[in-house]
Amino acid sequence: MSEIDISQFIKDIKKLPTWIKHYGLNHHSPSQLNKIDGAWSYEYLYLTQEQRRKLPGNSKMFAGVQMGSAGQMTIGDFEWHGTKKLEIKKYKSIFDKVLENFNAYIPVDEQDRNQHSINRKGLALTYEQMKTAFKEVGLKAPIDCERTVSMNLPGCQLPCIGRMDYEDQDNFIELKTKWRFRKKGKLGAAPSYPLYGIKKDISPEFLLQVAFYAVASGKKPHLVIVNEKEFKIFNQNNMEAFQPNNLKKIVSKMAMVALRRERLMERHAGKATFVQDIEPTFDHPYYWNFGGDHKQQAMKLWGIEL
């Protein structure tokens, strides 16, 4: 997935705050606002943009991206690249193309290689679940993919920008995939890879993303969560949280996070003293999984002995 072209949105800001030059950070995004403050500040206030680009991914993230691409080839008509709207190429066998792309992934280590192999076994089943879910939602052609949308959060100086997965004239789909995960074996036994079912409750992270795209676009949301055995569709028919007034409340909470971070950037103006105002929460189960020795570097930044 390419980076968002935000130039057309940034040029509409009448006066950019002076502190953005210290960080090279000129917008908020749903993915940023979902991160805990500690991991966000290390990634966006301490690392440079070039260093962020070199952060290793993982096989689960890659599998999710490939399933998103499969969705585009299956139901999409157009894909947006910045301000350009291009017709999506159709393949005789979409899944063969998905598998070709999936097999091109280079694992970061042995554990990631094993996870990638496990993901491959569930790829076809997950794809079939996704197709069935998309058919049930029933977006109407023409269907656009990856369109960039922007919204000014109340009280904030920087816009919030993101890209929508799939949309027609009145509705959109936000796609999430769930993969088997590694569970350490007991007493030296080999690890297992169980698959959890899809919960009836939606995580706050998913709610935030859906709320942003719904309010920014004015379209009706459909959150589709799939794994290799099932799918669930959440929309205004079965989710009170997806009612317009409740979505706006979530956006207001997003604005509180964004405003707090803008004040933090203004206060510290490029200095690493931001650690004085942030609880890093190093025990978070996944937001510090940057790979390499980044967590150790961050702990030193916060003055924590290893």
N, C-alpha and C positions, 0 to 999 in steps of 0.2 A: 504494500500500500504506500503510495507516494505521500509526501508531506503536503499539507494544505497550503494552497496559494492564497495568502491573505492580503496581498498588496491592495486589491480593490476595496477591501474593507477598512484597512488602516488609513488610506488616503482620505477617507471621509471624516476622520477625527479632526476636529478643528484645531486642537492644540494638544500634542502629545506631551505627557509629563516628562520632565527632564531626567528622572531616575531610570527610565527604560534603557538609556544608553549603557548603563552599568551592567545590565543583565542580558540584553538582546531579547528581552521577553516583552512582546507588545500586544498580547492578547491572553485571555483565559480560554479554557476549553473544558468540556465535561470530563474528559479523562484526567486533566490536571486537578480539577476541583474534587474529584473522587479520591485523590491521594491524601494520606495523612500529611499534616504540616511538615513533619520531620523529613520524610522521604521526598516530598515535593521541594522543599527548600534546598536539600542536598543536590537534587537533580537539576533544578532550574536556577538557583541562586549561586551555587558553588561550581558545578560543572559548566563548561562552555558548551555551545551548541554542537561543536565538532565532537566533543567528548560524549555528549548525549547520543549522537548518531552512532557511536561505536559501542554503545551498551549492547551486550549480547541479548538476543531474544531467547525463546525456548520453544520446544516442539509443540506444546499446547497452544501457545499464541499463534504459531505458524499454522497449525491445523485449523484454528478458528478463522484465520485470514483466508486460507484456501477454501473453506466452506462458504465464506462470504463471497468469494470470487465465483464459486460454483453457482450460488444463488443468482448472481448477476447474469451469468451465461444462460441460466435456466429461464428466468422470468423477465430479465431486464431488456430494455430496448435501447437505452442510451446511458452512457457513463460520462460524468462531468470531470474534466481536468481543468480546475480553476474556472475560467469563464467559458471554456470551450466544451461543447456538448457533442460527443462523438458516438456514432452508432456502434453497438456492441457486436463483436464478431460472433457468428454462430458456428458451432462445431457439430460434425456428424455424431460424434460420441462425446458428450460433455464430460462424463465421468472419466474417460480415458485421458482427457486433457487435465482434469483435476488431479488424477493420479500421477501424471507426468510432472506436474508442478510440485506435487507433494513429495515425490521421490528426489527432487532436486535439493531438498533441505540438507544442510550440513550440520549435524548435531554438535553442541558445544563441548560435550564430554560423554563418557560411557553411560551415565545415568540418563542423560538426555537422549542418547541413541536408543536405549531400551524403551523409553517413553514414546519416541517417534515410531518404533516398531509396533508398539501396542496401539497407538493411534491409527496406524495404517489398517489394522485388522477391523477397526470399527468405522472406517471412512465411508464405505459403501452403504452400510446400514444407516449411518447418520445422514447421509445424502438423501436416502429414500424418505426418512422421517421429515427432513426439511421440505422436500418437494410436496409431501402430503399436507404439511402445515401451511405452506404457501398457497396451495390450492384451496384450502379451507378459508383462508383470509380473503382471497379473491381480489387482489389488486387488478385494476383495469388498465389496459394498454392506452397510451404509451406509458411505460414504467421507467422512471429515471433512477440512476444509482450514483451515489457519492456526490450529490449536490451539496455545496458549501452553503451553510446558513449562518447568520450572525444575529446577535441580540445584545442590546445595551442593558446590562444588569443595573437595577436601581441603585443610584449613588456611586457607581463605579466609573473610573476614567477610561478603562480599557474594555473593548468589546469581548464577548464570549463567542467563540467560533467553533463550529464542528461540521461534520459531514453526515448526511442521512444515508442509511443503508439502501432502502428501496422505497419509492413513493409513486403514487398516482396523483390525480388531481385533488383528491380529498383525504387520502389516507396514507399512512406510512408504516413500514415494518422496521423494527429494531431487532436484529438477529443476535442471539447469544447461543453458543455451543458449549456443551459439557462433555468432558472426556474422562476416561478412566484415569485414576491417579495412583501414584506409587505409595504403597503402604509397607513400611519396613517389617521384615519378617522377625519373628521372635527367636531368640537363642541361636542366632546364626543361620536361620532358615532363609530361603530365597524370598525376596519381596513379592507381594501380590499386587494386583491391579484391579481393585473393585470399582464398580460403577454405582454412584449414588443416584437415586431417583430425583426427579425434578420436583422441588418443593412447591407447595401451594402459595407460600408467601414469597414476595419479591424482595431481593436484597435492596438496601438503600442506594447502593451504587447503580443498580439497574434503574431504579425509580428516578434518580437524578438525571440520567441520560435521556430517558423517555420524556421527562418533564421539559427538559431544555428543547428537544426537537419538536415537541407538541406546541409549546408556546411560541417558539421562534418561527415555526412554519404555519401555525394555525390549522394544522391537519389532525385528523383522528389517529391516535396511536394504537399500534398492535405490537406488543412485545412477544416475540416467538423464541422459545427456549427449546433446544433439541439435544438429544443424545442418541446413542445407537439403538435404544429400545423404545423411546417415546418422545412426544413433544407436548408442549402446553402453549396455549395462546392466551395472553392477557390483554384485555381491551376494556372499553367503557361499559361493555355489557356485563362483565364479571368482576371489575375492579373499581371500588369506590375511589381509590387513590388516583384513578385516571380521569375523574371528572374534572372539568376545566378549572373550577375554583381550587381544588386540591393540588392540581399541577402548578398553579400560580403560587401557591404557598411553598411548594418545593423550590421553585425558582427564587423566591424571596430568601430562602435559606442558602441557596447558592450564592446569592449576592452578598450575604453576610460573610461567607468564607472569602470571596473574591475581594471584598472591601478590606477585610483584615489583612490580607496579603499585600494589597496595594500600599496600605499604611506601613507595613513592615518594610517593603522595598524602599519607600520614600525615607523612612527613618534611618536605614542603614546604608543606603546609597552605594552599594557595591562592596561593602566591607563584610567580612565573615563574622562580624559581631552579631549577625542575625541569630546565631545559636543561643544568645542570651535570652531571647524571647520565645523560644520554641522548645517544646517537649518532643524529643526525637521518637519516642515509642519504639525502641529497637526490638521489642518482643512481638511486634505485629507479625502475624503468620505469613504474610506474603508481600507487603509493600516494600520491604528491604531486600527482596530477591533480585538485586541488580546483576549478579554474577561477578566473577573475579573477586577482587579484594575491596570492592566499593564499600561494603558495610564496615569493614575494618577502618578504612579511611575516614568514613563518617564518624565512627566512634572516637577516633583521635581528634577530629574536628570539634566534637563536643567535649573533649577533655576526659574521655572515659578510658581508663586503663584496660588494656587487653589481657 
